[in-house]
Amino acid sequence: VEELVHELKRDYTIAIVTHNMQQAARVSDYTAYMYLGELIEFGATEELFFKPKRKETEDYITGRFG
């Protein structure tokens, strides 16, 4: 499935909804983190994963959530 996403994203915009953060990091150019229907943070995937602007985002991607 991920290979197909990489092929298709050259010509199409694709939205993927996943709880698998590793998958999001592998296939996404941009990532949004949402919690309880609220957009917490949106940005370039690399920036969101390595330099998140919000503590809630950092806590979630590092497993310190909940």
C-alpha positions, 0 to 999 in steps of 0.5 A, a space after each residue: 500500500 505504501 508503495 502505491 501511495 508513493 506512486 500516486 502522490 506524484 499526480 494526486 493529493 492523498 489524505 491518509 488517516 492513521 494512528 500509526 505514526 511510523 507509517 505517517 512519517 514514511 509516506 507523508 509530506 505533510 502531517 496533521 495531529 488532531 486530538 478530539 476533533 481539534 487540529 493541534 498542529 499541522 506542518 511538514 512531516 519532518 518538522 512535525 516529527 523532529 521539531 514539533 511546535 506544540 508540547 501535545 504533539 511532542 508527547 504523542 509522537 514520543 509515546 508520552 501521551 495519556 
